[in-house]
Amino acid sequence: MGKYHELAKEIVKNVGGKENVAGLVHCITRLRFTLKDESIAKDEVLKAMEGVVTVMKSGGQYQVVIGNHVPEVFEDVMQLLDLQNASEVPEEKKSGKLLDRAIDVVSGIFQPILGIMAACGMLKGLNTLLVTLGLYSADCGGYLIINAAGDALFTFLPLFLGYTAAKKFGLKPMLGLAVGAAMCYPGIQSSTLSAGIDPLYNILSGTMFESPVYIDFFGIPVISVDYTGTVIPVILAVWFASKCEKQFNKIIPDLVKFFFVPMLTLLITLPVSVLFLGPVATFGSTLISEFTLAIRGFSPLLAGGIVGLTWQILVIFGMHWGFIPVYINNVMTLGYDNVMMPFFACTFATSAVVLAIFFKTKDKKLKEMAIPNFISGIFGVTEPAIYGILLPLKKPFIISCIAGGIGGAFYGHFNFRKFILGGMGIFELPNMMNPDGTMGNIIVAFIGIAISMAVGFVLTMIFYKDEEKVVLEDDGANTSSHVDIAMENNVAVSREQGKKIVVASPLKGKTIKLSDMQDEAFSSGALGDGLAIMPEEGVLYAPMDGTVSALFPTGHAIGMTTEDGVQLLMHVGMDTVQLEGKGFNPLVSTGDVVRQGQKILEFDIDLIQKAGYSLVTPVLVANSNDFEHVILEGKEQVQAGETLFTVC
């Protein structure tokens, strides 16, 4: 049983149980579920769970953002799911939008090797750095062995992608590996074929696709392509192989399927791949390279600015995966990437904004979150900062995008490049050293980091300020609802010593002591002092003049902060978050100023009761510790607008 076993149990339960999970992979910060029915997953319950940052839906995946410890959570979740193939996409999920499906395929194929790819890239970069510093030469045995450790994955990338693509497309993984190995076979590589041999002839002469032909396949010309280090050809080949395997499984007798199906699959797949799929993919890569270079040719500064400005938005929606093949293709075909690399600025812009928040905020919890997220961002993992701090605060996220855009524009203008795949954050820097040992590109890298961080830090220090905020959390995992209402320390509240603050009842109904409630979180008083009401009509009124400081997305809970600094929470029913908004009609929004007696929520009593949920509604002073007493009025029955309790 792993460290995160309990968290894993609750995640599986709230995504609809293991019977609703068709596949699961993970990236650096997210569990990426393929669910049979996303509608039964409890989004808000998951978002509110301790240990979960947020929930996203993108690319045909249900993404539960965990943070840097996602691999450990993934292992515990996998033990509960008992999946035969964690990455396989069921047929019923393949009917989504074309863009979502494409992103899902790309992310599913690359995620399993991202960690090892980053590690290998760091080894290559470190090797280059040490040679540049003169610690050893590029022709010594030590360099060769370290380079082999770092370069092997990139040289034989089709083998790795053949394996992961096979799992994604439902092909036997070993068969996918065989397809990838065949495409790297020396006898059909252009570099091998062209060694000291004149081509038989050239085809597509006079175009950007001109290619030599050294061999043919029973009279059909085989266009010379070097598939080592490529991406798209092997993915197409494995996809085609998966279709072949399915057809052969249908027609070949069970007695001989064991060897005839893979034999025929390979026999058909490899010729089709080297004759058609591989060349087409290669020509497509050429077009992508030409197109991206044309964009840069129009305005490198503008192109870099757009990438830097929009990258984090793409990350939020998982759409950045659609651009990863462009980045890899450029490095493998051109020897560098200068089109997508402006996104490097975003990592440090985000980190600087978080650091500025640390210095600017007076909120202790925010300070505690800021430093770990700053460090994580410097190392290239920004999702915890984005989801945990920047997005909830809104303005800092906008600032980070602006800073990333400015840094990206600088990188675009000065032709910033990356020559070796892999690495993250500061660990990418060695891979940005010019292959000839000159330092121009790495200097550009450091200046861009400084610009991005300076802009992000200064703008945050100028424009960010703590604001009154309310955070509601409802774990939904058991009978308890955990609600935390917090006011930033710098919010000025005028409160006269000894003043009595009267809180009116927001509902008509019978009063119930908190201690008599079945929910331990409320009955213990841990969430604040107050009283509960069994409502007799489905209308919730504002109990005092004040501001709506929180409105739970499902509408079942509303937080208010009054002019006297009383923080009130009204939570309609128990576990009603699981209705996912059905039966609730909020009449206000977060930030609205309301007057006592104003209708702020309508709810359907019959619907809630028929669904099997209790209507008992606690009305709490969430910051009761800031006051000496919360004095209950003692009435068994109250009308909306009558005094419920007094705070003093």
N, C-alpha and C positions, 0 to 999 in steps of 0.2 A: 504494500500500500504506500503510495507516494505522498510527498509533502502536501500536495494540493488535491488530495483525494476528495475532500468535502466540497471544495470549490468545483471540481470536475463533475461531481454528482449533481450539483445544483445547475450547472451549465447544461448538462445533458437533459436533465428534467425539463428545463425551460426552453430548450430548442424543440421540444415536442417528444422527448424520449428517444431511445436508440432506434426504435422502429421508424422514426421520421428522418434519420440520418442516412443518406446514401453515400456520402464521401466526406473526407476531412483531410485537409493539409494545413500547414501553418507557415507563416513567413516570420519575419523578425519580431513582430509585435502582435500578430493576429492569428486567431484560429479561424480558418476559412472552411465553413461547413457548406456542403451541398445537401440541401434539405428537399425532401419529397414535397412538402407543403410548408412554405414559409409563413403562411397566414396563422398557423397554430403556435408559432414561436412567440414567446412573451418578451417583446422588445424592451418595454419599460422595466420589467422585473429584472432582466439581465443587466440593463444599464445601471440599475440601482444597487446591484450586488457589490459587496466589498471584494476587490480583486479584479473587477471588470471596469475598464475605462469607458467604453461605449460600445454601441452596436452599429454596424454599417451594412447596407445591402448594395452590392455592386457586382457587375460582371457575372451574374448568375450565382453569386455566392452570398451566404449569410455570414458576415464577418464579426466575430466577437473579439474586440481589441483588449488585450491582456497587459501588454508591456514587455519588458525585457526578459521576463521569466517564462515566456510563452512555451518554450520547448518542454519544460517540466510539466506545465499544465497539459500540454498536448499529449504527453506520455500517459498521464493519469486518465485523460478523457478517452484515449484509444483503448485502454484496458477495459473501459466500461462499454465501448461500442462493439467490440469483437467484429470489426470490419475485415473482410477478406482483401479488399483493395481500397485503401483509404482515399485514393485520388480519383477513382473512377466516377464518371458522370453518368447517372442513369438516363435511359432513353427519354423519360418524361421531362427531364430538365433541358433537353436540347431544343426545345421549341421556343426559347426566349428570343430577345432581340439579337440581331446579328452582331452588333458591337459588343453586347454583354457576353455573348458566347465566345467571341474572339478573345476578349480580355481574359475570360475564364480559362480558355485553353492555354494562352501564353503564360499566365500566372501559375497555373497548375503544373506546367512543364518545367518552368525555371525555379520555382520555389524550393524544390528538394535539393538543388545544387547551389543555392545562393551562398550559403555559409562556406562551403568548401571553395567556391569560386572566389569569394572575398579573401579567404586565407591564402589561396594560391597567388592571387594578385599581389597581396602584401609581400609574399616571399620574393616574387619577381622584382617588385619595387625595391625591397631591401637589398637584394643582390646588386641591382643597378646603382643604388646609392653608395654601397660600400666600395664598388669598383670606381665610381666617380671620385670618392674620397681618397683613393689610392691605397686602400688597405690590402687589396689583392688585385690581380689582373684578370681580365676576361678570358684568358686562355689557360687558366690553372684548373686543376681537377676539382677544387672546392667550388669554384664558380659553376662548373658544369653540373655537378651533383645538385647544388641548391637550385640551379635554373631548371633542372629536370623535374625537381619536386614541384616547382611553381608553374612550369610551362606544360607539363604533361596533360593536364585537364584541358587546356585551351587548344593544344595540338590535336588531341583526340576527342574534342568536344562532341562530335556526332555519336560516339559510343554512349556518353552520358545522357545526351538528349534522346538517343534511341531508346534507352531504358525508361526514362521518365515519361517520354511521349507515349510509349507503349502502355504504361499504366494509365495515362490519361485517356487514351483512345480505346482501352479495353483489349489490347493485344497482349499475348503472353510476354512478360518483360524480357525473358531471355531471347525471344525472337526479335524484339526491338533492338536488343543489344547486338544481335547478329547482323541486322540491317545496317546499324551504325558502323560496325566493324568492316563490313563489306565496302561501304562507301569510303573508308579510309585505307582500303587495301592498296598497297604500293603499285600493283600492276595496272590500275586504272586511274591513277592520279596524273594530272597534267604535268607535274614536276618530274615524275618518273618517265612518262612517255616522251617528254621533250628533251631528255638528256642526250644530247649529241645526235638527235634524229630529226631529219627534215619531215615536216607534216606532209601527209598525202595531198592535202589541199586545204584551203580556207573557205569557210562559209560566212555569209552575211558580210562580205567585204564592203568596206567603205562606210560602215555604220559603227556605232558605239558597241555593237554586239559582235563584231568580227571575232571569229574563233577558229583556231587550227583543229584539224581532224587528223589523228595519228592512227586510229584503228576504226574498224566498223564491226557491227554486229550482224553477221550474215548479210552483208551488203548495205546495212543501214548505218549512216555515219554516226560515230560517237563523238559529240562535242567535248573537247578537252576542258575539264574543270577540276580544280584542286579542292576537294571537299573537306580536307582537314581544317578544323577551326570554323567551319560554316555552321549555320543555324537552321535556316529555312529548308534547305534540301532534305535533310534527314527527317524533319518534322513532317513534311509532305510524304516522304517515302513510308514512314511508319503509319501515317494515316491511311495511305493506300493499302499497306500490308494488313491493317486491321480489317479493312473491307474484304480483302481477299480471304483472310482467315475465316471470317464469318460465313462466307459463301461456301468455302471448302468444307467447313464443319457441317453444313447442311446436306451436302451431297456425297461425302465420302463415308463409307461404312465404318461403324464404331470399331470394328476389329483392327483396322489399319490406320485409324485417325492419328494415333500417337506419333508416327513418323511421316505419314503421307501429307498431312495438313501443313506442318512447317516446311517440308520439302517443296511442295507446290507453291506455298506462299512466297518463299525466297526465290524460287525459279521465275515467278511472274514479277515480283516486286523489283528485283535488282535491275533487270533490263529496262523496265518501264521507267525506273528512277534515273538511270544514267542516260537513257535516250531522250526522255521528255521532262520529267519532273525536276531533276537537278538543273538542267540548262535553263528551264523556264524560271525557276527560283533564282538562279544566278543572274539572269537578265533582269528580273524584278529587283534584285539587290542593286544592280547597276543603275536602274532608273531611280531608286530611292536615294542613292548617293548623289546622283546628278541633280535630283530635285532639291535635296537638302542643301547642296552646295549652291544651287541657284538662289535659294532664299537668302543664304548668307551673302551671296554676290550682290543682291539688291541693297541690303543694309545689315552688316554684321552686328552693329550696335542695336538696331531695332529687333533683330532676330533673337539676340541674347537677352534683351530686356523682356521680350514676350515669354521666353522659356523660364526665366527667373521669376517673373511675376505670377505665372499660372501654375508652376510646378506643384506647389503645396495644395492647390485646389484639386489638381489631378490626383494627388496622393490620397486626399480625403475620400474621393469617389472611386479609388482603385483604378483609375483610367491611365495612370502612368505606365502600367504594364504594356499598354499598346505602343509605347515609344521605346521600350527596352530593346526590342530587336533592331531598331534603327541605330541605337547606340552601339550595340555589339557588332552589327554589320559594318559600321564605319570603321571601328577599330580593326576588325579582321580583314577588311578589304582595302582600306586606305592606310592602315597603320596607325591611325589616330582618330579621335572623335573631337570635333570642335563645334558641333551643332547642338547636341544635348548637354554638353558639359557646363553651360551657364547655370544649370540647376545646382551645381556645387555651392553657389553663393547662398542658396536657401538654407542649407544646413547651419551656416554660421550666423545668418540673419536671425533665424529662429532662436538659436542659443543666446544671442546678444539680447533679444527682446526679453527672454526669460530671466536673464541676469539682471536687466534693468528693473523688472518687476520685483525681483528679490530686494533690491535697494529701495524701491519706491513704496512698496506695500507695507502696511502695518498689520496685515492679517497673518497670524502665526502659521496657520495651516498652509497658506499660499507660500510663505517663506520656506516651510519645510519641503514643499513640493518642488520649489524652483531650483535649488542646487542640484539634486539628482537629475532633474530633467535637463539642466544646463550641461552637465557632464555627459549625459547620454547623447545630447545633440551634437556636442563636439566630436563624439565618436561616430557620428553618422546616423544615429537612430533618433528621429525627431517626432515620431508618432505620439509617444507619451506626452511630450510638451504640447503638441498640436491639440490633441483630444483632451488632455487633462487641465491645461491652463489657457492656451490662446483662444481656442474656439469658444469656450464658455464665457470668456471675457470680451470676445468679439473685436474690440478696437485693437488690442495687441496682435491679433491674427492679421488684420488688415495692414498694420504697420510692418509685420514680418514679410508679407507679400510685397509691399512697396520696397523694402530694403533688399529683398531678393531680386526684384526687378532691376534696381539700380546696380547691384553687384553683377547681375547677369549681363546688363548692357555693357559694363566695363569689360567683362570677360569676352563678350562677343566682339567688341571693337578691337581688342588686342589679340584676337585669334588664339584664345586660351584652348589648350588641347590636353587630352589624356591619351597616353600611348599604350598603356597596359590595362587590361580589364582587371577588376577586383579592387578590394580595399573599400573602406567606408570612412567618411569624415577625415580626420587628420591622417588616417592610415592610407588615404589615397595619394597623399602628396608625393611619395617616392615614385609613383607611377606617372607622374606629370613631368618628370625630368626628361629633357631632350635626349634621345638615343645617342647623340654625338657627344654628350657630356656637358654641353653648354647650359647655362643656368637661366636663360631668358624666360622660359616658360614657367619655371618654378617661382621666379620672382613675381611674375604676373599673378600666379596663384596666391601668394602671400599678400600682395597689394589688394587683390579682390576680396580676400578674407577680411582684411582691415577695413575696407570700405563698407562691406556688408554689415559687419559687426558695429562699426561706428554709427552708420545711419540707423540701424535697428535700435541701438542703445540710446542714442540721443533723442530720436523721435518718441521712444517710449517714455523717457524721462520727462519730456515736454508735455506729451498729450495724454499719458495714462494717469488716472487717479483712481483711488479706491472708491467704489460706489456701494451703496446699500444693496445687498444681494441676499437672496434666500435660496437655499439648496434643499430640495426635498428628495428623500430616498425611500423607496418602498421595496423591500427585498422580496416579498411575495413567496419566499421559499418555505415559510411556515405561517403560523397565525399572527406573527408580529409584523408591524409596519414601523420602520425606523425613519423618523423625520427629524431633520436637523435644520433649524433656522438660525442663520448667523448674520450679524451685522458687522460691517467693516468698522475697524476701530476709530477711524477718523470721521465718522458721520456725527455731526453735531446734533445733540438731542438736548432740548431744554427740559429739565425735570426739576420741579420744585421739591425741596425736601419736605416729606410728610404729606404731599398732595395725594388726595384720593382720586383714582381714575376709575370711572364707572364703565363697565363693559356690558353692553346690551346683548340679549339673546339673539343669535342670528336665525333661530328656528322656532317654530311652534311645536311643542311636544312635551313629553315627560322627561324629567331630569334623572340622571343616573350618576352616582359617584364613580369617579375613575377607578377606585379600588374594587368596584363591583364588576368591572369589565373583564371579559375573558382573555383579552389581549394583554399579555404580560408587559409589553413595552409601554403601553399606555397606563395600565393599572399600577405599575410601580412608580409612576411619576417621573421616570427617567427622561421623558420627553417634555416635561413641563407640568405645572399645576393648572387645574381648571375643572371642568365639568363636562359630562357627556349628555347628549339629548337623543331620545328616540323620536324622530320627526314624525309629525302627523300630516304634513303637507310638503310637497316637493319643491320648496323654494328656500334658498339660503340668502339672507340679507346681510349687508355690512353691519357689524356690531358697533362700529365706531367710525369717525372720520379718519381717513388715512390713505395709504397707498398700497395697491396690490403688488406685493413684493415677490410673489411666486404663484404660479399656476401650473399644477402638475399637468403634463400633456394629455392625460386621460380625463382631466376635468374633475376628478373625484376629491382633490385636495387643493385648498387655497390658503396662501399665507398673506398676512397683512402687517404692515407696520404703521402704528398710529402716530399722530402728531406728538404724543407724549413719550414716544419711544417704546411702547408696548408692542411686542412681536407676537401676533396671534396666528394660530394654526387651526383651521377647520377641516376635518378629515371625514368626509361623508361615507359612512359604512366601513365595514371591515373586509379587507382583501378585495375591495371593489376595483382595485387597479386591474384585476384580471378580466374585468368586463371590457377593458381596452377602449374606454370612452363611450360605450353603448349605454344609453340612458342618461347621459350627462350633457348639459347644454350651458357652458360657461357664457356669461353675459359681459364679462370684462376680460382684459388682457393684462399681462404683466406690465407694471408701470402706470396703470390707470389710477387716477385720484378718485376716490369714492366718498360718498357721504353716508352717515349712519342711516339705516333703513333702506338704502338703495338695493334693489335686486342685483345679486352678483352671480347667482347660479340657479339653474332649474334642473331637477333630476326626477326620473321616473320611478316612483316608489314601487309600483306594481312590477315593473321589469326587474328591478334589483332583487325584490323578494322572490319572484318566480325563478330567478337564476340561483337562488339558494344562499344569498349573502345577507349578513346582518346590516341593518340600517343605523345602528348605534353610531352617533357622530360626536367624537370628542372635540371640545373647543378649549384650546390650551393657550396659556401664556408661555411661549417657548423659552423666553429669557426671564423666567420667574426668579432665577437666582440673582438678577439685578435689582430685585425689589425685596422688601421686608415681608410682605404678606400678600396672599391672594385669598380674599375673604368671600366665601360662597354665600349667596343670598338665602339658600335653604328652602326654596320653593320646590314642591314636587311636580308642579305643572307650570310651564311658562308660555307666554305669548311672545311672538317675535317682537323685539323692541323693548321688552321689559328687562329690568336689571338682572343679569345672570350672576356676576360677581364683581368685586371691587379690588383693584390693585393699588397697593400703597407701599 
